[in-house]
Amino acid sequence: MRSTQQMSITLPIEMATLVKAKVASGEYASESEVIRDGLRALVARDRAMEDWLRDEVIPAAVALKADPGRALSAGDIREHMAAKRQRKGTE
């Protein structure tokens, strides 16, 4: 049984040029390898997002629902972010 499936795809010129350049540079053996590697990166990104949602966002939302007093105002968040940017700029 065959473990691959041939497909025909259409890419914008800029992406097609990038795919061809990756092969021409020797970084990849074929255009298919470039596309496969891109899809693997997409799957990894999706998994990371799902993990973050499950491990951090959902527990934070549950905790906030259980204790709404923990919530920060929009002003508090702006102040925190401004202070963080300022610290980052002085490092």
All heavy atoms as an XYZ file, in Angstrom:
696
protein
N       0.837     -1.181      0.000
C       0.000      0.000      0.000
C       0.884      1.247      0.000
O       1.894      1.306      0.680
C      -0.922     -0.013      1.217
C      -1.795      1.212      1.263
S      -2.816      1.307      2.733
C      -4.169      0.290      2.224
N       0.482      2.225     -0.723
C       1.221      3.463     -0.873
C       1.074      4.330      0.382
O      -0.027      4.515      0.903
C       0.642      4.193     -2.076
C       1.558      5.144     -2.705
C       0.937      5.681     -3.963
N       1.542      6.978     -4.183
C       1.427      7.659     -5.274
N       0.689      7.210     -6.248
N       2.022      8.797     -5.401
N       2.189      4.908      0.866
C       2.133      5.743      2.061
C       2.201      7.230      1.735
O       2.333      8.059      2.628
C       3.253      5.369      3.027
O       4.502      5.665      2.432
N       2.137      7.573      0.488
C       2.125      8.973      0.071
C       0.971      9.200     -0.891
O       0.423      8.257     -1.463
C       3.441      9.367     -0.638
O       3.605      8.577     -1.802
C       4.641      9.209      0.285
N       0.634     10.459     -1.053
C      -0.411     10.823     -2.003
C       0.065     12.037     -2.775
O       0.496     13.027     -2.180
C      -1.714     11.157     -1.266
C      -2.820     11.551     -2.206
C      -4.113     11.872     -1.461
O      -4.246     11.660     -0.278
N      -5.070     12.392     -2.194
N       0.009     11.959     -4.062
C       0.419     13.070     -4.904
C      -0.685     14.119     -4.900
O      -1.872     13.801     -4.975
C       0.688     12.591     -6.325
C       1.264     13.672     -7.192
C       1.713     13.128     -8.543
O       1.716     11.937     -8.770
N       2.092     14.036     -9.426
N      -0.274     15.379     -4.804
C      -1.220     16.494     -4.817
C      -0.691     17.570     -5.756
O       0.504     17.677     -5.972
C      -1.372     17.094     -3.414
C      -1.896     16.143     -2.373
S      -2.000     16.936     -0.764
C      -3.581     17.736     -0.934
N      -1.584     18.370     -6.221
C      -1.221     19.541     -7.004
C      -1.638     20.754     -6.191
O      -2.790     20.849     -5.759
C      -1.948     19.519     -8.344
O      -1.722     20.730     -9.023
N      -0.702     21.682     -5.949
C      -1.031     22.876     -5.168
C      -0.685     24.117     -5.970
O       0.141     24.076     -6.882
C      -0.295     22.892     -3.813
C       1.224     22.933     -4.022
C      -0.690     21.709     -2.950
C       2.002     23.221     -2.770
N      -1.312     25.208     -5.607
C      -1.028     26.492     -6.225
C      -0.532     27.435     -5.139
O      -1.159     27.553     -4.083
C      -2.303     27.071     -6.876
O      -2.786     26.121     -7.832
C      -2.020     28.391     -7.557
N       0.604     28.061     -5.386
C       1.201     28.982     -4.420
C       1.333     30.362     -5.042
O       1.531     30.484     -6.257
C       2.601     28.500     -4.026
C       2.713     27.171     -3.307
C       4.179     26.775     -3.162
C       2.045     27.240     -1.953
N       1.305     31.396     -4.213
C       1.644     32.726     -4.727
C       3.085     32.700     -5.249
O       3.916     31.912     -4.783
C       1.540     33.634     -3.499
C       0.706     32.874     -2.525
C       0.949     31.424     -2.800
N       3.395     33.554     -6.199
C       4.718     33.598     -6.827
C       5.825     33.692     -5.776
O       6.837     32.990     -5.872
C       4.820     34.792     -7.817
C       3.821     34.627     -8.962
C       6.248     34.948     -8.347
C       4.050     33.418     -9.840
N       5.633     34.530     -4.768
C       6.673     34.723     -3.751
C       6.968     33.414     -3.013
O       8.122     33.088     -2.740
C       6.258     35.792     -2.725
C       6.015     37.165     -3.319
C       4.619     37.319     -3.938
O       3.691     36.562     -3.581
O       4.463     38.203     -4.793
N       5.914     32.662     -2.678
C       6.110     31.391     -1.972
C       6.745     30.350     -2.891
O       7.623     29.601     -2.468
C       4.787     30.875     -1.415
C       4.289     31.628     -0.232
S       2.777     30.847      0.378
C       2.595     31.676      1.920
N       6.304     30.291     -4.128
C       6.879     29.340     -5.082
C       8.366     29.631     -5.286
O       9.182     28.708     -5.337
C       6.126     29.410     -6.406
N       8.707     30.905     -5.360
C      10.113     31.302     -5.514
C      10.919     30.873     -4.295
O      12.044     30.380     -4.421
C      10.214     32.833     -5.723
O       9.469     33.180     -6.892
C      11.644     33.285     -5.865
N      10.348     31.037     -3.124
C      11.024     30.623     -1.890
C      11.251     29.112     -1.871
O      12.347     28.644     -1.527
C      10.207     31.055     -0.668
C      10.743     30.632      0.693
C      12.126     31.215      0.951
C       9.781     31.049      1.789
N      10.237     28.355     -2.248
C      10.365     26.893     -2.284
C      11.493     26.497     -3.241
O      12.373     25.697     -2.899
C       9.032     26.225     -2.695
C       9.230     24.749     -2.987
C       7.977     26.419     -1.603
N      11.492     27.065     -4.416
C      12.519     26.743     -5.412
C      13.907     27.156     -4.924
O      14.900     26.445     -5.150
C      12.193     27.395     -6.749
C      10.990     26.764     -7.428
C      10.700     27.437     -8.750
C       9.448     26.885     -9.383
N       9.491     25.471     -9.694
N      14.000     28.285     -4.233
C      15.292     28.752     -3.709
C      15.824     27.808     -2.636
O      17.037     27.560     -2.572
C      15.147     30.165     -3.143
N      14.940     27.262     -1.813
C      15.362     26.313     -0.779
C      15.973     25.067     -1.419
O      16.970     24.541     -0.928
C      14.187     25.918      0.115
C      13.632     27.044      0.965
C      14.535     27.280      2.134
C      13.920     28.252      3.121
N      14.827     28.488      4.245
N      15.371     24.618     -2.503
C      15.890     23.435     -3.206
C      17.200     23.793     -3.910
O      18.191     23.052     -3.813
C      14.852     22.883     -4.206
C      15.447     21.746     -5.018
C      13.594     22.428     -3.474
N      17.230     24.930     -4.574
C      18.429     25.341     -5.315
C      19.635     25.528     -4.388
O      20.773     25.253     -4.777
C      18.151     26.637     -6.080
N      19.384     25.944     -3.159
C      20.483     26.160     -2.209
C      21.037     24.849     -1.671
O      22.073     24.830     -1.015
C      19.997     27.021     -1.038
O      19.156     26.257     -0.181
N      20.313     23.758     -1.913
C      20.748     22.467     -1.394
C      20.220     22.162     -0.008
O      20.495     21.102      0.558
N      19.467     23.098      0.541
C      18.904     22.908      1.890
C      17.894     21.758      1.906
O      17.754     21.071      2.907
C      18.247     24.215      2.331
C      17.867     24.263      3.777
C      17.338     25.631      4.197
O      17.521     26.628      3.453
O      16.735     25.689      5.273
N      17.202     21.563      0.784
C      16.215     20.492      0.635
C      16.473     19.770     -0.682
O      16.957     20.374     -1.640
C      14.790     21.050      0.638
C      14.361     21.613      1.975
C      14.595     22.949      2.290
C      13.735     20.811      2.918
C      14.215     23.472      3.520
C      13.355     21.322      4.143
C      13.596     22.650      4.440
O      13.226     23.149      5.661
N      16.115     18.501     -0.703
C      16.334     17.689     -1.909
C      15.253     17.909     -2.955
O      15.494     17.706     -4.144
C      16.387     16.206     -1.539
N      14.058     18.340     -2.522
C      12.958     18.512     -3.472
C      11.971     19.546     -2.950
O      11.966     19.881     -1.758
C      12.225     17.186     -3.687
O      11.527     16.823     -2.506
N      11.131     19.998     -3.848
C      10.076     20.933     -3.457
C       9.120     20.280     -2.462
O       8.643     20.923     -1.521
C       9.340     21.420     -4.705
C      10.227     22.259     -5.609
C       9.656     22.483     -6.996
O       8.636     21.852     -7.345
O      10.251     23.292     -7.738
N       8.883     18.988     -2.634
C       8.002     18.270     -1.708
C       8.565     18.284     -0.290
O       7.823     18.426      0.685
C       7.810     16.821     -2.165
O       7.083     16.780     -3.365
N       9.896     18.158     -0.181
C      10.520     18.180      1.146
C      10.309     19.535      1.824
O      10.092     19.608      3.027
C      12.020     17.872      1.048
C      12.324     16.407      0.987
C      11.927     15.675      2.263
O      12.180     16.158      3.376
O      11.316     14.591      2.114
N      10.389     20.612      1.051
C      10.168     21.950      1.607
C       8.750     22.045      2.163
O       8.542     22.488      3.297
C      10.397     23.052      0.537
C      10.103     24.434      1.113
C      11.811     22.984     -0.024
N       7.782     21.611      1.381
C       6.378     21.673      1.789
C       6.148     20.789      3.012
O       5.483     21.195      3.978
C       5.443     21.276      0.629
C       5.639     22.207     -0.581
C       4.001     21.244      1.084
C       5.392     23.670     -0.317
N       6.715     19.579      3.016
C       6.549     18.679      4.169
C       7.111     19.302      5.432
O       6.512     19.230      6.507
C       7.207     17.323      3.887
C       6.369     16.431      2.998
C       6.897     15.004      2.995
N       8.141     14.861      2.266
C       8.212     14.553      0.969
N       7.117     14.360      0.258
N       9.384     14.439      0.387
N       8.295     19.922      5.321
C       8.905     20.549      6.493
C       8.041     21.707      6.994
O       7.866     21.887      8.199
C      10.315     21.031      6.152
C      11.151     21.300      7.392
O      10.988     20.574      8.399
O      11.974     22.235      7.349
N       7.481     22.474      6.065
C       6.578     23.564      6.454
C       5.340     23.046      7.164
O       4.888     23.614      8.162
N       4.798     21.946      6.688
C       3.619     21.354      7.332
C       3.959     20.794      8.709
O       3.167     20.912      9.646
C       3.007     20.276      6.440
C       2.296     20.819      5.204
C       1.903     19.681      4.274
C       1.087     21.649      5.596
N       5.165     20.220      8.844
C       5.584     19.751     10.172
C       5.682     20.917     11.140
O       5.285     20.812     12.314
C       6.920     19.008     10.081
C       6.792     17.598      9.535
C       8.095     16.824      9.682
N       9.118     17.260      8.757
C       9.301     16.768      7.535
N       8.526     15.791      7.080
N      10.259     17.226      6.772
N       6.191     22.044     10.684
C       6.285     23.237     11.538
C       4.890     23.735     11.911
O       4.655     24.158     13.051
C       7.078     24.336     10.826
N       3.958     23.678     10.986
C       2.581     24.084     11.258
C       1.945     23.181     12.308
O       1.286     23.658     13.242
C       1.770     24.059      9.966
C       0.296     24.439     10.059
C       0.121     25.856     10.563
C      -0.363     24.265      8.704
N       2.158     21.877     12.191
C       1.621     20.929     13.172
C       2.227     21.209     14.550
O       1.521     21.220     15.562
C       1.885     19.472     12.727
C       1.631     18.482     13.848
C       1.031     19.131     11.516
N       3.530     21.468     14.605
C       4.194     21.762     15.878
C       3.638     23.045     16.490
O       3.406     23.112     17.704
C       5.703     21.872     15.672
N       3.413     24.058     15.667
C       2.848     25.317     16.166
C       1.443     25.100     16.711
O       1.090     25.599     17.780
C       2.811     26.364     15.056
C       2.340     27.733     15.574
C       1.887     28.640     14.486
N       0.628     28.143     13.938
C       0.020     28.661     12.898
N       0.567     29.662     12.248
N      -1.121     28.184     12.468
N       0.630     24.326     15.990
C      -0.729     24.038     16.438
C      -0.716     23.283     17.765
O      -1.502     23.583     18.668
C      -1.494     23.243     15.387
C      -1.850     24.073     14.158
O      -1.678     25.311     14.194
O      -2.292     23.475     13.161
N       0.200     22.310     17.897
C       0.310     21.558     19.163
C       0.717     22.469     20.304
O       0.191     22.369     21.411
C       1.335     20.434     19.020
C       0.745     19.180     18.523
C       1.711     18.002     18.744
N       1.366     16.979     17.797
C       2.169     16.454     16.891
N       3.425     16.821     16.833
N       1.738     15.545     16.063
N       1.673     23.356     20.040
C       2.128     24.296     21.076
C       0.976     25.203     21.507
O       0.809     25.484     22.699
C       3.313     25.119     20.564
N       0.175     25.651     20.561
C      -0.969     26.504     20.884
C      -1.991     25.736     21.719
O      -2.503     26.253     22.718
C      -1.616     27.032     19.607
C      -2.837     27.914     19.846
S      -2.463     29.461     20.678
C      -1.735     30.362     19.348
N      -2.283     24.508     21.324
C      -3.230     23.683     22.083
C      -2.715     23.422     23.496
O      -3.482     23.491     24.464
C      -3.482     22.368     21.357
C      -4.291     22.528     20.093
C      -4.344     21.266     19.242
O      -3.905     20.194     19.704
O      -4.840     21.363     18.101
N      -1.419     23.138     23.621
C      -0.825     22.908     24.941
C      -0.938     24.155     25.806
O      -1.276     24.082     26.990
C       0.649     22.504     24.819
C       0.837     21.134     24.206
O      -0.152     20.367     24.084
O       1.990     20.819     23.825
N      -0.640     25.332     25.232
C      -0.718     26.591     25.969
C      -2.153     26.865     26.430
O      -2.372     27.239     27.576
C      -0.200     27.726     25.082
C      -0.360     29.088     25.669
C       0.313     29.621     26.720
C      -1.271     30.111     25.225
N      -0.113     30.908     26.955
C      -1.088     31.226     26.057
C      -2.214     30.174     24.204
C      -1.814     32.403     25.893
C      -2.922     31.349     24.047
C      -2.728     32.444     24.885
N      -3.099     26.653     25.527
C      -4.500     26.858     25.902
C      -4.906     25.924     27.035
O      -5.500     26.349     28.030
C      -5.418     26.651     24.695
C      -5.371     27.742     23.634
C      -6.100     27.275     22.376
C      -5.951     29.036     24.149
N      -4.566     24.641     26.901
C      -4.942     23.640     27.894
C      -4.221     23.868     29.224
O      -4.828     23.806     30.293
C      -4.628     22.240     27.375
C      -5.051     21.124     28.325
C      -4.548     19.758     27.916
N      -3.093     19.724     27.903
C      -2.343     19.569     26.807
N      -2.913     19.396     25.630
N      -1.027     19.575     26.880
N      -2.921     24.157     29.180
C      -2.105     24.199     30.392
C      -2.092     25.550     31.089
O      -1.844     25.616     32.300
C      -0.664     23.789     30.073
C      -0.561     22.372     29.550
O      -1.507     21.569     29.753
O       0.466     22.053     28.917
N      -2.329     26.626     30.347
C      -2.229     27.951     30.950
C      -3.518     28.769     30.873
O      -3.960     29.318     31.875
C      -1.078     28.729     30.313
C       0.274     28.090     30.586
C       1.431     28.901     30.047
O       1.377     30.142     30.129
O       2.375     28.286     29.545
N      -4.096     28.861     29.698
C      -5.255     29.738     29.526
C      -6.483     29.201     30.246
O      -7.135     29.934     31.001
C      -5.548     29.973     28.025
C      -6.832     30.777     27.843
C      -4.370     30.680     27.370
N      -6.807     27.927     30.025
C      -8.009     27.371     30.658
C      -7.904     27.407     32.181
O      -8.840     27.871     32.852
C      -8.319     25.962     30.114
C      -8.758     26.084     28.647
C      -9.382     25.270     30.945
C      -8.914     24.766     27.928
N      -6.766     26.970     32.778
C      -6.679     27.075     34.241
C      -6.797     28.518     34.754
O      -7.415     28.760     35.789
C      -5.305     26.487     34.566
C      -5.015     25.561     33.436
C      -5.628     26.221     32.231
N      -6.233     29.461     34.017
C      -6.338     30.865     34.433
C      -7.782     31.341     34.358
O      -8.260     32.058     35.250
C      -5.441     31.737     33.560
N      -8.498     30.942     33.318
C      -9.903     31.335     33.185
C     -10.748     30.712     34.293
O     -11.628     31.376     34.862
C     -10.433     30.925     31.807
N     -10.481     29.454     34.616
C     -11.216     28.778     35.692
C     -10.937     29.472     37.030
O     -11.854     29.718     37.817
C     -10.844     27.273     35.746
C     -11.366     26.619     37.009
C     -11.375     26.558     34.510
N      -9.668     29.801     37.288
C      -9.301     30.480     38.538
C      -9.962     31.849     38.621
O     -10.443     32.252     39.687
C      -7.783     30.611     38.637
N     -10.008     32.568     37.514
C     -10.633     33.892     37.503
C     -12.133     33.793     37.728
O     -12.721     34.603     38.441
C     -10.339     34.603     36.178
C     -10.814     36.041     36.073
C     -10.197     36.902     37.162
C     -10.462     36.596     34.706
N     -12.748     32.774     37.148
C     -14.184     32.582     37.344
C     -14.487     32.254     38.807
O     -15.476     32.723     39.368
C     -14.692     31.462     36.430
C     -16.188     31.328     36.405
C     -16.622     30.323     35.359
C     -18.144     30.244     35.301
N     -18.581     29.295     34.282
N     -13.605     31.477     39.429
C     -13.788     31.103     40.825
C     -13.555     32.290     41.758
O     -14.162     32.366     42.836
C     -12.849     29.958     41.191
N     -12.685     33.219     41.363
C     -12.363     34.377     42.207
C     -12.231     35.617     41.332
O     -11.125     36.047     41.001
C     -11.063     34.118     42.971
C     -10.692     35.240     43.919
O     -11.517     36.164     44.133
O      -9.568     35.204     44.460
N     -13.369     36.218     40.941
C     -13.332     37.379     40.040
C     -12.549     38.566     40.595
O     -12.102     39.427     39.846
C     -14.804     37.747     39.850
C     -15.564     36.522     40.224
C     -14.724     35.809     41.246
N     -12.356     38.599     41.898
C     -11.600     39.692     42.506
C     -10.142     39.722     42.077
O      -9.459     40.723     42.262
N      -9.666     38.625     41.509
C      -8.280     38.563     41.040
C      -8.075     39.329     39.737
O      -6.943     39.571     39.324
C      -7.889     37.109     40.779
C      -7.951     36.221     41.982
C      -7.642     34.810     41.627
N      -6.275     34.747     41.076
C      -5.736     33.671     40.563
N      -6.421     32.553     40.492
N      -4.511     33.678     40.104
N      -9.159     39.695     39.087
C      -9.075     40.332     37.769
C      -8.372     41.678     37.855
O      -8.503     42.413     38.837
C     -10.467     40.510     37.184
N      -7.619     41.995     36.824
C      -6.957     43.288     36.707
C      -7.778     44.172     35.783
O      -8.376     43.697     34.822
C      -5.552     43.119     36.136
C      -4.578     42.272     36.943
C      -3.273     42.087     36.163
C      -4.301     42.901     38.287
N      -7.754     45.460     36.053
C      -8.449     46.395     35.173
C      -7.585     46.633     33.933
O      -6.385     46.337     33.925
C      -8.685     47.722     35.889
O      -7.444     48.403     36.069
N      -8.186     47.207     32.919
C      -7.438     47.535     31.700
C      -6.308     48.502     32.033
O      -5.192     48.378     31.507
C      -8.368     48.122     30.649
N      -6.562     49.442     32.931
C      -5.524     50.393     33.349
C      -4.366     49.703     34.044
O      -3.199     50.046     33.818
N      -4.687     48.726     34.904
C      -3.631     47.964     35.583
C      -2.745     47.248     34.569
O      -1.519     47.219     34.702
C      -4.232     46.923     36.538
C      -4.927     47.536     37.741
O      -4.625     48.700     38.090
O      -5.776     46.835     38.335
N      -3.371     46.665     33.578
C      -2.619     45.924     32.559
C      -1.747     46.869     31.747
O      -0.582     46.584     31.487
C      -3.576     45.125     31.653
C      -4.248     44.025     32.480
C      -2.839     44.547     30.450
C      -5.385     43.321     31.793
N      -2.301     48.042     31.380
C      -1.510     49.024     30.635
C      -0.294     49.466     31.450
O       0.815     49.571     30.923
C      -2.363     50.223     30.251
C      -3.220     49.994     29.028
C      -3.785     51.285     28.465
N      -4.974     51.778     29.117
C      -6.184     51.245     29.026
N      -6.373     50.178     28.288
N      -7.212     51.774     29.647
N      -0.495     49.730     32.743
C       0.620     50.138     33.607
C       1.678     49.034     33.691
O       2.876     49.316     33.605
C       0.110     50.466     35.011
C      -0.649     51.758     35.107
C      -1.221     51.998     36.505
O      -0.729     51.377     37.468
O      -2.169     52.794     36.619
N       1.227     47.806     33.853
C       2.158     46.678     33.939
C       2.966     46.551     32.650
O       4.194     46.372     32.690
C       1.379     45.380     34.213
C       2.231     44.157     34.153
N       3.086     43.805     35.162
C       2.361     43.222     33.188
C       3.717     42.689     34.821
N       3.282     42.314     33.635
N       2.296     46.638     31.503
C       2.982     46.507     30.227
C       3.940     47.676     29.981
O       5.038     47.484     29.454
C       1.968     46.391     29.085
C       1.102     45.146     29.160
S       2.033     43.610     29.288
C       2.787     43.543     27.686
N       3.534     48.887     30.367
C       4.415     50.047     30.197
C       5.668     49.888     31.058
O       6.786     50.166     30.598
C       3.671     51.331     30.569
N       5.495     49.418     32.277
C       6.651     49.198     33.158
C       7.557     48.115     32.587
O       8.787     48.224     32.629
C       6.181     48.825     34.553
N       6.962     47.081     32.042
C       7.744     45.997     31.454
C       8.536     46.499     30.253
O       9.715     46.165     30.099
C       6.800     44.861     31.044
C       7.489     43.599     30.627
C       6.480     42.492     30.395
C       7.164     41.214     29.989
N       6.231     40.112     29.821
N       7.899     47.310     29.405
C       8.611     47.877     28.246
C       9.754     48.778     28.697
O      10.832     48.774     28.123
C       7.651     48.666     27.356
C       6.833     47.812     26.410
C       6.114     48.649     25.376
N       5.229     49.630     25.945
C       3.957     49.439     26.297
N       3.410     48.248     26.118
N       3.237     50.392     26.808
N       9.504     49.545     29.745
C      10.525     50.448     30.247
C      11.722     49.669     30.805
O      12.869     49.987     30.522
C       9.948     51.359     31.330
C      10.900     52.461     31.744
C      10.236     53.450     32.671
O       9.191     53.173     33.257
N      10.835     54.597     32.832
N      11.438     48.597     31.553
C      12.525     47.758     32.081
C      13.322     47.136     30.942
O      14.532     47.063     30.982
C      11.968     46.650     32.980
C      11.594     47.108     34.367
C      11.332     45.937     35.295
N      10.350     44.980     34.796
C       9.046     45.053     34.969
N       8.525     46.067     35.650
N       8.236     44.121     34.496
N      12.609     46.678     29.927
C      13.274     46.043     28.794
C      14.146     47.043     28.044
O      15.218     46.705     27.570
C      12.222     45.446     27.851
C      12.788     44.496     26.846
C      11.691     43.808     26.079
C      12.261     42.747     25.181
N      11.225     42.006     24.482
N      13.709     48.285     27.977
C      14.467     49.319     27.275
C      15.718     49.755     28.014
O      16.659     50.248     27.413
N      15.749     49.538     29.321
C      16.922     49.974     30.105
C      17.931     48.855     30.303
O      18.981     49.074     30.861
C      16.474     50.488     31.495
O      15.780     49.451     32.200
C      15.596     51.712     31.360
N      17.591     47.651     29.847
C      18.536     46.531     30.019
C      19.593     46.536     28.967
O      19.506     46.990     27.908
C      17.769     45.191     29.968
C      16.868     45.013     31.147
C      16.031     43.734     31.057
O      16.151     42.990     30.067
O      15.275     43.500     31.989
